[in-house]
Amino acid sequence: MTALAALRDALVGRPRNAVLVGGCGLAYAALYLWMIGDLGPGGGGGLAARFPAWDRVWQARGPFHFEPVGLIEAGPWVWTFSPLNTLLGLGIGLLLGGNLVLGWRVRRAAIHCAWHPPGGSLLAALPALLAGGACCAPIVLIWLGLPLAGVLSPLLPWLLPLAVLLLLASLATLARRLAASTP
Amino acid sequence: MSRWRCPTLLVFVAWLLLSPTAALAALPTEETPRVPLAYSLQEFREAVRAGGPGKDGIPSIDRPRFHSAAEARLAPDDLVIGLYLGGEARAYPQRILVWHEIVNDTVDGRPVSITYCPLTGSALGFHRGDAELGVSGRLVNSNLVMYDRTTGSEVPQMLGVAIDGPLAGRGLEELRLVWTTWDAWKTRHPDTRVLSRETGHVRNYRHDPYGSYAPLRGYYRPQSARLFPVMTESRRLPPKASVLGFRTIQGAAAVTREALRREAVIELAVGDSHYTVISDADLATGWVFHNPRRVEIRVDDLTFGPAGVSGGGTEALGPIHAFEAMWFAWAAFYPDTLLYGAAEDVP
């Protein structure tokens, strides 16, 4: 079995796995948007949406961080909606979900075949989490009360691409191992 | 033929010489800054750090809209930055400025920039001439580094002196702003106009990403840690304690909020000269005057109006620009500052 076939079979061949990857993508996207400040408290309790700034859809606020085009209020939450930020969050979330599902499948195969599975797929998501947390709303650092923003700021432009590369590399490794362990 | 070459050459040389001057004239500056420089421009430049967002990643408001006080969606204890200029009063809600940091406005026909740095809790106004100020995305002592969009010169907000670019070494012309509550500002200025949330950008103006001032939470708590390194550290007050500071070429001085609440008039000797700080209890701020002859202030005769304080002996005194800031940042820019009202000074 090729690595690509093993990857396809693991992620979309079984509905339960596809739901898990999708759920992980959505959960991570929500966390990412909250950490970069697009999602936050302040809603008036009702449901409202307006999109007054579609002309800013491609306008960057920083590295891999884009201007919102609309404001969505849902209950106590306010979402300043940027399609590109949302796609970025979803993309990393799906990669992370894929890593989790593949890691689980490889682990199950390892139990049968008695070899050690690779780790680190969760560690690969760390740069992405930092990129979200240390961007223009450094809430994580404020919570931690650490003067780290000065150290992290020069790294910010590299964190998101680094996270994507690490997650892709981890996914490829896991797919190869799964293919090797599948007859 | 050669008779024409000479004047053409002269005109060309004159154009070369004058064109930078024309560009420099856009942002009004003073050749000799009126503030003490504790470090060289080179040292300030070396202390500049990336703050996270890129140039204009925090977008200034360049076409501000205003509405009446009655239309303002503000709570009484919401913080505003107030400006009174040429008979016009304007309130810039902190909740909006925390997302934009600079408003390029025109008040009474005069172009001005209202600037606010959330990391140092400082609000300063500047005359801007034909230029616009923008957010560079860089910080010195955690303080906003603004840039002049005409020349590209960079100016740390609390210094008010360009440290880089064609205007390096020149001081900006400052304007007094008042950091107070909406209720206090509206009472003093019932006809005030208020900056609208229709800024041209989409932001969650009900939420402050750094914390909250009422009640004090997150980054704004007096004891909480700063995020970026500073050039000089002082532990005489909690890092985020708010002080009213002023500086002249003779030196710098800061007065604690507690001292302003406690004392109606504070006399200070800075360098070889004498200054008087008059507490404005309603706005929870102070007005600073150069008082070299040590004129005695008659507290009962003081009048607090839209333009500040008057009467009581202040007529003959020269007003000095002052602004509120977090202590750690004030001490970092002005390490030799006089501090009045620290707990160790209270009898």
Interface residues (C-beta under 8 A of the other chain):
Chain A: G37 G40 P41 G42 G43 P52 A53 R56 A60 R61 G62 P63 H65 E67 P68 V69 G70 L71 V78 T80 F81 A134 C135 C136 A137 P138 I139 L141 I142 G145 L146 P147 L148 A149 G150 S153 P154 L156
Chain B: R49 A50 G51 G52 P53 G54 G57 I58 P59 G137 G200 H201 V202 R203 N204 Y205 R206 H207 P209 Y210 G211 G218 Y219 S224 A225 R226 L227 F228 P229
